[in-house]
Amino acid sequence: MSLEGIEEYMLPCFSKKYLDMNCLGCGAQRATAFFMRGDFIAAFKMYPAIYSLILFVLFLIFNSFYKIKYAESFKVILVVTNILLILINYLLKNFILT
């Protein structure tokens, strides 16, 4: 799991830097970089919500061009799924796996 060359361009996490605690988005940049490089397992390990977020964005884009029946229900399900995954990841990184 290496991102040499890319890490110098990534934004720092101020929560981690000043409070010594991961934020809700910690790992998202690196997960995106891993995903773009094709290292899908490393992307998931870095930030498990990456795939549900990608699915949500693709759904929103697709729904803007083609109207989907029950789109609002799907949006709610995807938002709740993303929130749960992000919160579980946050709790695991800060309180359980430390």
N, C-alpha and C positions, 0 to 999 in steps of 0.2 A: 504494500500500500504506500505508494510514493507519488508525490505531486511536485517533484523538484522543478523549479522554474516558474510554476504557477503561484505558489504560496506567497511570493513576494508581492503579488498584485492583489491579493485578497484583503478585504476589509478586516480590521481587528475587531474582536468581540470586547467591547468595553466592560461588559458585565464580568467576563472572565478575567480581564486585565486588572480591574480595580476592586472587584468584590470577591474574586477568586471563586466564582460560581458560574456554571454554564447558564446561558439564557435559553429561552424556548426555541430559538433558531440556531443554536450552536451546532455546527456540523453541516448545515444546509449548503453553504458555499462549497465545501470540500465534497459533499455528496454529489452536488451538481457537476463538479469537475470530474469526479470518478465516473458518473453516468455518461458524460460527454466523451470520455475516453473509452467507454465500453466495459468498464469494470463494475458490473451491476451488483455483485455481491458486496464489494467494498463500499459502494454507494449506500446500500441498505444498512450495512453495519455502522456507517458513519451517521446516517440520519434516516431511520426507518420510514418516516412519513414522506420521503421523496417520491415514492411511486403513487401514493394516493394524491399528493399535490399535483403531480404530472397528469394523472387521470382527471382531476378536477379542472385543471386549466384546459385540457383537451376537450372536455365536455362543454365548458363555457364557450370555447371557440366554435365548436361544432354546432352548439345550440344557437349561436348568433347568426349562423347561415341557414340552418334547417331547424324549424321549430319541432321540438320533441314533445310528444304527449307526456304529461306528468313530469315535465322538466323541473318544476318547483320541488316536487317530492324528491327527485334525484339530487337536486342541489342541497337540500337539507340533509339527506343521508351522507353525501360526500363531505359536507362541512362538519357534521358531527364526527364522522370517521376521522377526518384530519385533526380535529381538535383533540380527540381521544388519543390518537397516535402521538401527537406532539406532547401532550401532557404526560403520557406514560413514559416516553423517551426522556423528558425533563426529569421526572421523578427518579427514574432508574439511574441516570447519569449523576444526579446531585445527591441522592440520599441512599440508594441501595448498592450501587456498584462502586462506591468511593472507598 
